[in-house]
């Protein structure tokens, strides 16, 4: 499990003018999961982060929260 940085995640959605449903459809992940990630720093599986990063065409380090934070 990895911790997603909700602020970085939300900023990407805003920059790309995507809403939660858009990304959920692109990544084939339930809308509720994407919504929860956008609101809270949340631990997700590597499979989930892989789907999100593939859909957004980003490196996982872009949204993974460092353990130091």
C-alpha positions as CSV (number, residue, x, y, z in Angstrom):
1,X,0.0,0.0,0.0
2,X,1.2,3.5,-0.8
3,X,-0.1,6.9,0.6
4,X,-1.5,9.3,-1.9
5,X,-1.0,13.0,-1.4
6,X,-4.5,14.4,-1.7
7,X,-3.3,17.9,-2.4
8,X,-1.1,16.9,-5.3
9,X,-3.8,14.6,-6.6
10,X,-6.5,17.4,-6.5
11,X,-4.1,19.9,-8.2
12,X,-3.6,17.5,-11.1
13,X,-7.3,17.1,-11.5
14,X,-7.8,20.8,-11.4
15,X,-5.0,21.5,-13.8
16,X,-6.4,19.0,-16.3
17,X,-10.0,20.1,-15.8
18,X,-11.0,16.6,-14.8
19,X,-13.7,15.8,-12.3
20,X,-13.8,12.7,-10.1
21,X,-16.1,10.8,-12.5
22,X,-14.0,11.6,-15.5
23,X,-10.9,10.1,-13.9
24,X,-12.9,7.1,-12.5
25,X,-14.0,6.3,-16.0
26,X,-10.5,6.7,-17.4
27,X,-8.9,4.6,-14.8
28,X,-11.8,2.0,-14.4
29,X,-11.9,2.6,-10.7
30,X,-15.1,3.3,-8.7
31,X,-16.0,7.0,-8.4
32,X,-16.2,6.7,-4.6
33,X,-12.5,5.6,-4.5
34,X,-11.3,8.5,-6.5
35,X,-13.5,10.9,-4.5
36,X,-12.1,9.6,-1.2
37,X,-8.5,9.9,-2.5
38,X,-9.2,13.5,-3.6
39,X,-10.5,14.4,-0.1
40,X,-8.1,12.6,2.2
41,X,-4.5,11.4,2.2
42,X,-5.3,7.7,1.5
43,X,-3.4,4.5,1.2
44,X,-4.1,2.6,-2.0
45,X,-2.8,-0.5,-3.6
46,X,-0.1,-0.5,-6.2
47,X,-2.7,-1.7,-8.7
48,X,-4.9,1.3,-8.0
49,X,-2.1,3.8,-8.2
50,X,-0.9,2.1,-11.4
51,X,-4.4,2.6,-13.0
52,X,-4.5,6.2,-11.9
53,X,-1.0,7.1,-13.1
54,X,-1.6,5.3,-16.4
55,X,-4.9,7.2,-17.0
56,X,-3.3,10.6,-16.1
57,X,0.0,9.7,-17.8
58,X,2.1,10.7,-14.8
59,X,4.9,9.1,-12.8
60,X,3.7,7.7,-9.5
61,X,6.1,9.9,-7.6
62,X,4.0,12.8,-8.6
63,X,1.2,11.8,-6.2
64,X,2.8,9.5,-3.7
65,X,3.3,11.1,-0.3
66,X,6.7,10.8,1.1
67,X,7.0,9.1,4.5
68,X,8.9,12.1,5.8
69,X,5.8,14.4,5.4
